[in-house]
């Protein structure tokens, strides 16, 4: 897109930010930032229990979308050693290189996780668990590579809590739906 003229300074600033974002290169991944991203993932994914308990399945898909974005960022860091940050690339122009890098490295595995169906509760739960498993795998590899302490206790707490929730609430909700 070419802008031939503009009438407001705020539009000019927004266009400059977009242009910079589209042309900026990612920086080397900082271990503190990556650790914080992984910690935030585990804290956010824990909220699925509350949302599913309230039978807000559609709302769960919003959280899953955010988790997918975190996972894409972690994959990119793992594959390239670089991080585009939380305000990273957006849209087709910004994400092309990121997605191509991940697809070339991971082949169909990435799309199996990111593109998983969310049409019902059982698919939602499978997707949550698949994303968690992958964040755990890549997160632990990044912790080793970047030399930081992986939040193992936090992950274990989330997983234990999920198992307890699954054993009781999900079965009750399935029975009510019949």
Backbone as a ProteinNet text record, in pm:
[ID]
protein_1_A
[PRIMARY]
XXXXXXXXXXXXXXXXXXXXXXXXXXXXXXXXXXXXXXXXXXXXXXXXXXXXXXXXXXXXXXXXXXXXXXXXXXXXXXXXXXXXXXXXXXXXXXXXXXXXXXXXXXXXXXXXXXXXXXXXXXXXXXXXXXXXXXXXXXXXXXXXXXXXXXXXXXXXXXXXXXXXXXXXXXXXXXXXXX
[TERTIARY]
83.8	0	89	54.4	126.7	32.6	77.3	-1	53.9	-30.9	11.8	1.7	-82.5	-98.6	-164	-153.1	-216.8	-256.7	-361.2	-413.6	-388.1	-351.7	-334.3	-199.2	-146.4	-18.2	-29.8	-145.5	-162.7	-160.9	-220.1	-214.6	-70.8	3	143.3	223.5	201	273.2	236.7	108.6	63.4	125.7	127.4	187.4	336.6	404	547.2	572.7	487.5	501.3	482.9	379.7	354.6	471	520.9	633.4	756	782.2	896.3	877.8	756.7	728.2	747.8	705.1	715.6	860	945.6	1083.5	1182.9	1140.9	1235.6	1269.2	1390.5	1438.9	1429.6	1405.9	1401	1539.1	1537.4	1660.6	1694.2	1816.1	1853.3	1763.5	1723.1	1632	1703	1637.4	1689.3	1625.9	1708.3	1656.6	1548.5	1559.5	1459	1322.5	1325.9	1202.3	1137.8	1218.7	1166.6	1110.5	1181.4	1131.4	999.1	989.2	865	750.8	779	677.2	626.2	716.4	677.6	597.7	642.8	571.2	431.2	420.8	289.6	199.2	258	177.9	113.4	193.7	140.9	38.9	59.3	-38.1	-169.5	-160.4	-281.5	-355.6	-283.7	-349.9	-424.5	-382.9	-451	-595.9	-624.3	-758	-862.3	-818.8	-915.7	-1010.4	-961.4	-1047.7	-1168.5	-1142.9	-1250.1	-1349.7	-1298.5	-1384.8	-1468.2	-1408	-1482	-1581.5	-1543.2	-1635.6	-1762.5	-1746.4	-1860.6	-1933	-1888	-1945.7	-1940.3	-1829	-1805.3	-1706.8	-1744	-1653.8	-1602.5	-1689.8	-1647.7	-1540.5	-1550.6	-1451	-1315	-1318.1	-1193.5	-1113.3	-1182.4	-1112	-1032.1	-1076.3	-1000.4	-867.1	-872.4	-750	-657.2	-715.7	-635.5	-566.3	-635.4	-573.7	-451.4	-462	-347.4	-233.1	-267.9	-165	-95.7	-171.3	-111.4	-10.6	-42.1	51.6	179.7	164.5	282.5	366.4	299.5	371.1	445.4	382.1	448.9	574.5	564.3	680.4	790.2	753	852.6	917.5	837.4	895.2	997.2	959.9	1049.1	1179.7	1169	1289.5	1374.5	1311.4	1385.4	1455.9	1386.2	1441.5	1550.3	1528.6	1620	1714.9	1678.2	1757.6	1721.2	1624.8	1581	1438.9	1405.8	1272.2	1219.4	1098.9	1037.7	959.5	949.1	887.9	737.2	680.6	535.8	461.4	524.7	463.5	512.5	531.3	591.5	509.8	549.2	488.1	339	267.6	123.8	90.3	-16.8	-65.8	24	-16.6	52.1	195.3	219.7	354.5	450	404.5	491.1	514.5	412.4	421.4	473.8	487.9	529.8	660.3	762	892.7	885.8	810.2	795.2	730.9	620	546.1	627.9	692.6	775.2	886.7	948.7	1056	1004.3	889	831.6	787.5	720.4	673.1	789.1	896.5	1011.4	1078.3	1079.5	1144.3	1057.5	929.4	842.4	749	742.8	653.2	508.4	439.1	295.7	267	365.1	343.4	291.5	346.8	303.6	156.3	115.3	-23.8	-118.8	-74.6	-158.1	-194.1	-98.3	-121.9	-197.3	-150.7	-210.1	-347.7	-366.9	-493	-593.3	-572.2	-662.2	-804.4	-899	-1040.4	-1080.6	-1169.3	-1221.2	-1373.6	-1432.1	-1577.2	-1657.8	-1594.8	-1667.5	-1570.3	-1626.5	-1549	-1433	-1454.6	-1346.2	-1231.7	-1263.3	-1158.3	-1088	-1163.4	-1104.2	-1003.3	-1043.1	-953	-829.6	-847.6	-732.3	-637.2	-693.1	-609.7	-531.9	-599.4	-532.6	-415.5	-438.3	-334.2	-220.5	-252.4	-148	-59.9	-121.6	-44.3	43.6	-12.5	66.4	184.6	161.2	270.3	381.4	342.2	442.5	516	445.4	512.5	609	570.2	658.9	784.4	764.8	878.6	974.4	921.7	1007.3	1057.7	976.2	1017.9	1135.4	1131.4	1242.6	1369.1	1352.5	1468.5	1528	1440.7	1490	1557.5	1502.3	1563.5	1704.9	1720.6	1854	1945.9	1894.6	1973	2013.8	1918.8	1945.1	1991.4	1994.4	2044.5	1963.1	1834.6	1750.9	1671.3	1619.4	1542	1400.3	1363.8	1228.3	1130.6	1010.2	913.2	841.9	919.3	869.2	756.8	774	671.2	539.3	546.1	425.3	356.7	433.9	375.3	312.1	380.8	326.8	197.1	190.5	69.3	-47.3	-22.5	-127.1	-174.2	-81.5	-118.5	-193.9	-148.2	-216.5	-358.6	-371.7	-501.7	-594.1	-539.1	-617.1	-667	-581.2	-621.7	-734.2	-722.4	-828.2	-958.1	-949.7	-1066.9	-1128.9	-1045.5	-1094.2	-1166.3	-1111.1	-1169	-1307.5	-1333	-1462.7	-1554.9	-1517.8	-1607.3	-1638.7	-1541.5	-1567.7	-1664.3	-1652.1	-1745.5	-1887.5	-1899.5	-2031.4	-2096.1	-2019.3	-2071.9	-2111.4	-2033.5	-2068.6	-2202.1	-2220.8	-2345.2	-2465.2	-2446.4	-2554.2	-2592.5	-2496.1	-2522.4	-2604.2	-2604.6	-2677.3	-2824.1
-116.3	0	123.6	218.2	344.2	454.7	533.6	646.2	771.2	838.8	957.2	1084.7	1083	1199.9	1160.7	1244.5	1219.2	1351.6	1344.7	1467.4	1478.3	1370.3	1378	1322.1	1380.2	1335.1	1195.3	1163.7	1030.7	922.2	949.8	853.7	836.3	944.9	937.9	850.9	868.6	789.1	641.4	611.1	472.3	408.1	480	427.3	404.3	494.9	477.7	354.4	332.1	213.3	85.7	83.1	-34.9	-61.1	43.5	28.6	-25.8	28	-18.1	-163.6	-199.2	-335.8	-433.4	-394.7	-482.9	-501.1	-400.4	-407.9	-440.5	-436.2	-461.1	-609.6	-634.5	-771.7	-810.7	-939.6	-983	-973.9	-960.9	-954	-1091.7	-1108.4	-1232.8	-1250.4	-1373.3	-1403.2	-1382.8	-1311	-1289.8	-1392.8	-1459.2	-1566.4	-1518.1	-1395.6	-1343.7	-1329.8	-1284.6	-1264.5	-1398.6	-1494.4	-1627	-1695.5	-1686.2	-1745.4	-1681.3	-1549.8	-1480.4	-1524.7	-1543.8	-1590.7	-1728.7	-1817.6	-1952.9	-1948.2	-1867.8	-1853.4	-1797.2	-1695.6	-1637.9	-1740.3	-1823.4	-1928.4	-2016.3	-2067.4	-2160	-2092.2	-1965.7	-1894.9	-1874.1	-1843.9	-1821.2	-1950.4	-2055.5	-2180.7	-2241.4	-2206.5	-2255	-2204.8	-2094.2	-2033.9	-2114	-2206.7	-2287.9	-2363.6	-2404.6	-2475.3	-2390.6	-2266.9	-2177.1	-2154	-2130.1	-2100.7	-2223.5	-2340	-2462.1	-2497.6	-2474.6	-2500	-2415.3	-2295.9	-2205.9	-2233.4	-2336.1	-2378.1	-2266.5	-2197.5	-2091.1	-2141	-2251.4	-2317.7	-2224.1	-2140.1	-2050.2	-1952.9	-1909.4	-1820	-1890.4	-2018.6	-2094.9	-2081.8	-2073.4	-2063.7	-1933.6	-1829.3	-1704.1	-1725.4	-1792	-1822.3	-1913.7	-2010	-2100.7	-2022.6	-1924.7	-1840.9	-1767.5	-1714	-1645.3	-1743.8	-1863.9	-1965.1	-2007.7	-2015.7	-2048.9	-1942.9	-1816.4	-1708.4	-1721.3	-1755.6	-1775.3	-1891.8	-1999.1	-2115.9	-2083.7	-2010.9	-1970.8	-1890.1	-1799.7	-1720.7	-1811.1	-1907.4	-1999.2	-2085.3	-2135	-2212.5	-2129.6	-2006	-1919	-1895.2	-1870.5	-1851.3	-1977.4	-2092.1	-2217.8	-2244.8	-2221.2	-2251.2	-2152.6	-2023.4	-1920.5	-1862.8	-1873.7	-1806.6	-1659.9	-1615.4	-1475.5	-1465.3	-1347.5	-1323.6	-1194.2	-1199.9	-1078.6	-1002.4	-1053.6	-982.1	-989	-936.3	-939.3	-851.1	-746.7	-658.2	-698.2	-825.9	-879	-862.7	-934.1	-918.4	-948.1	-874.7	-890	-906.1	-973.6	-983	-1063.7	-1071	-1155.8	-1111.1	-980.8	-932.9	-959.2	-931.2	-949.3	-1094.1	-1177.4	-1316.5	-1413.5	-1370.6	-1462.3	-1532.7	-1457.2	-1517.2	-1608.3	-1567.6	-1648.1	-1782.1	-1777.6	-1900.1	-1988.7	-1930.3	-2010.7	-2081.4	-2011.1	-2069.9	-2189.5	-2172.3	-2279.8	-2396.4	-2368.1	-2475.2	-2555.6	-2487.7	-2558.6	-2647.6	-2602.6	-2678.5	-2792.1	-2764.1	-2859.2	-2937.9	-2898.8	-2964.3	-2961.4	-3073.3	-3076.7	-3074.3	-3103.9	-3107.5	-2974.2	-2864.7	-2732.8	-2709.4	-2741.1	-2718.2	-2811.1	-2931.6	-3023.3	-2961.8	-2892.9	-2832.4	-2700.9	-2614	-2481	-2487.8	-2582.6	-2590	-2688.9	-2736.9	-2837.2	-2781.8	-2869.3	-2833.6	-2797.6	-2698.5	-2655.9	-2657.6	-2752.2	-2751	-2805.4	-2875.6	-2926.1	-2938.7	-2969.5	-2972.4	-3072.6	-3189.5	-3287.4	-3239.7	-3175.1	-3119.6	-3002.7	-2921	-2809.4	-2863.1	-2964.1	-3022.1	-3084.3	-3154.2	-3211.7	-3102.7	-2993.5	-2883.3	-2820	-2795.7	-2740.1	-2828.6	-2957.9	-3051	-3059.4	-3055.9	-3061.5	-2937.2	-2822.2	-2697.9	-2701.9	-2746.7	-2756.5	-2850.2	-2965	-3060.7	-2999.6	-2925.4	-2865.7	-2750.8	-2668.6	-2560.7	-2621.3	-2729.2	-2796.1	-2846.1	-2911.6	-2966.4	-2856.6	-2757.6	-2652.6	-2560.5	-2538.4	-2454.3	-2513	-2643.7	-2709	-2707.2	-2725.4	-2719.3	-2578.2	-2476.6	-2338.4	-2307	-2357.4	-2334.2	-2390.8	-2507.7	-2568.4	-2488.5	-2451.8	-2379.1	-2240.1	-2167.3	-2030.3	-2021.9	-2136.8	-2148.1	-2066.1	-2101.3	-2045.4	-2158.4	-2133	-2233.5	-2238.2	-2353.8	-2373.5	-2375.9	-2315.2	-2312.6	-2447.4	-2546.6	-2683.6	-2692.7	-2629.1	-2637.2	-2577.5	-2469.5	-2407.6	-2500.9	-2558.5	-2653	-2771.1	-2826.8	-2941.6	-2906.7	-2787.3	-2742.7	-2732.4	-2672.2	-2657	-2793.6	-2883.2	-3015.9	-3097.8	-3092.4	-3165	-3110.8	-2981.9	-2918.1	-2954.6	-2961.2	-2997.9	-3142.5	-3231.5	-3371.7	-3385.7	-3314.6	-3317.6	-3263.1	-3152.4	-3091.1	-3185.8	-3242.1	-3332.1	-3451.8	-3505.9	-3626.3	-3601	-3481.2	-3454	-3371.7	-3250.5	-3157.4	-3193	-3234.1	-3261.2	-3378.1	-3479	-3591.9	-3548.9	-3466.6	-3417	-3334.9	-3250.2	-3164.8	-3248.9	-3351.1	-3440.2	-3509.2	-3556	-3623.9	-3529.3	-3404.6	-3305.9	-3274.9	-3277.1	-3243.2	-3349.2	-3471.5	-3581.8	-3575.4
0	0	0	-83.3	-90.5	-46.1	50.1	97.5	30.3	-43.8	-116.6	-34	66	150.9	281.4	379.9	507.5	569.5	651	709.8	859.3	921.6	1066.5	1107.2	1213.2	1266.7	1326.3	1387.3	1447.2	1339.7	1222.9	1112	1064.9	1056.8	1015.2	1110.9	1240.7	1339.1	1329.1	1309.2	1295.7	1172.5	1060.8	938.1	956.1	1026	1052.2	1138.6	1241.1	1326.3	1245.4	1160.8	1077.2	983.3	921.1	828.5	901.6	1019.4	1098.7	1140	1178.8	1221.8	1106.1	987.7	871.9	828.2	850.6	803	912.8	1039.5	1147.7	1156.6	1192.3	1207.1	1354.1	1380.9	1520.9	1585.7	1716.6	1794.9	1850.3	1894.3	1961.7	2083.1	2104.5	2215.3	2348.5	2437.3	2572.7	2665.2	2744.4	2829	2924.4	2976.1	3068.6	2999.5	2876.1	2799.6	2767.3	2726.7	2692.1	2815.8	2927.1	3052.1	3092.3	3078.7	3112.6	3020.9	2893.4	2799.2	2839.4	2875	2916.3	3047.2	3140.9	3268.3	3244.6	3161.4	3129	3061.2	2975.5	2911.5	3017.5	3111.7	3211.9	3303.7	3333.4	3416.9	3340.7	3212.8	3132.8	3102.5	3071.7	3034.4	3152.8	3272	3392.8	3398.8	3334.6	3338.3	3260.5	3176.9	3101.4	3193.8	3308.4	3405.1	3441.1	3478.5	3521.2	3407.3	3288.5	3174	3137.1	3134.6	3101.6	3211.9	3336.2	3447	3432	3384.1	3363.8	3230.9	3161.1	3032.9	2928.1	2925.6	2828.5	2722.8	2659	2565.5	2456.6	2402.9	2296.9	2347.3	2471.2	2528.8	2540.3	2562.9	2570.9	2442	2329.4	2201.3	2190.6	2259.4	2260.6	2332.9	2448	2521.6	2443.1	2373.9	2291.6	2180.4	2124.6	2021.1	2073.5	2193.5	2254.2	2280.7	2324.5	2350.2	2221.3	2112.7	1983.3	1942	1966.8	1934.9	2016.7	2145.6	2230.8	2179.4	2139.6	2089.7	1960.2	1870.8	1746.3	1778	1874.5	1914.3	1971.6	2055.5	2112.2	2004.5	1911.1	1800.7	1723.2	1693.1	1615.6	1691	1819.5	1900.8	1898.8	1915	1918.2	1784.8	1675.8	1543.2	1503.2	1530.8	1479.9	1583.9	1711.4	1814.3	1828.6	1749.4	1751.1	1802.7	1853.9	1907.1	1848.9	1796.1	1740.6	1845.5	1967.6	2078.6	2081.8	2188.3	2207.7	2109.3	2062	1963.1	1824.1	1804.7	1683.5	1557.8	1457.3	1325.5	1326.8	1244.4	1232.2	1083.9	1055.7	919.1	827.8	703.9	606.9	581.7	577.2	547.6	662.8	782.1	897.6	935.6	916.4	961.7	856	732.4	625.9	660.4	696.8	725.8	847.4	948.8	1070.3	1036.1	965.6	931.6	837.5	739.4	649.1	724.9	818.2	899	978.9	1042.7	1124.9	1037.3	927.4	838.2	780.7	741.8	685.8	789.5	912.4	1018	1070.7	1088	1157.5	1065.8	941.2	843.5	893.3	883	914.3	1065.2	1146.7	1292.7	1346.4	1297.5	1345.1	1312.7	1191.9	1152.6	1226.3	1259.4	1337.3	1472.5	1533.1	1664.5	1650.4	1564.2	1548.5	1483.1	1392.1	1317.8	1373	1492.8	1550.9	1564.8	1543	1551.1	1694.3	1705.4	1835	1834.7	1762.2	1741.2	1858.9	1949.9	2066.3	2184	2297.7	2421.2	2416.1	2360.2	2357.2	2267.8	2155.2	2070.1	2138	2209.1	2283.6	2385.4	2460	2561.1	2496.6	2385.2	2314.6	2266.9	2217.7	2170.1	2285.3	2396	2514.4	2554.7	2560.1	2602.2	2500.2	2371.5	2268.3	2273.4	2290.7	2300	2425.2	2536.1	2659.7	2642.5	2581.9	2560.9	2476.3	2373.5	2284.7	2353.2	2428.5	2502.4	2603.8	2666.9	2761.3	2690.7	2578	2502.8	2457.7	2386.7	2332.5	2444.1	2546.4	2658.5	2733.6	2758.5	2828.1	2742.4	2612.7	2522.2	2520.7	2520.7	2524	2656.8	2766.8	2898.3	2901.4	2843	2837.2	2745.2	2630.4	2530.3	2579.5	2641.7	2686.1	2831.1	2897.6	3034.6	3135.5	3146.7	3252.3	3314.9	3433.9	3506	3450.2	3398.9	3346.8	3464.3	3449.4	3560.4	3579.2	3617.5	3632.8	3735.3	3849.4	3954.4	3906.8	3831.9	3779	3679.1	3588.1	3492.4	3565.3	3662.7	3736.5	3809	3865.3	3934.1	3836.3	3720.6	3618.6	3570.7	3543.3	3492.7	3598.5	3721.8	3829.7	3848.7	3847.3	3861	3744.8	3625.1	3506.2	3517.1	3564.1	3579.5	3681.5	3792.5	3893.8	3837.3	3765.9	3704.7	3602.3	3516.7	3412.1	3471.1	3576.5	3637.7	3695.7	3740.5	3803.9	3715.5	3684.5	3617.3	3472.3	3398.1	3256.3	3238.6	3322.9	3314.6	3352.3	3457	3497.2	3385.4	3323.4	3216.6	3096.1	3062.5	2950.9	2977.7	3102.1	3136	3129.2	3172.1	3165.9	3022	2933	2792.4	2721.7	2771	2704.7	2725.9
[MASK]
++++++++++++++++++++++++++++++++++++++++++++++++++++++++++++++++++++++++++++++++++++++++++++++++++++++++++++++++++++++++++++++++++++++++++++++++++++++++++++++++++++++++++++++++++

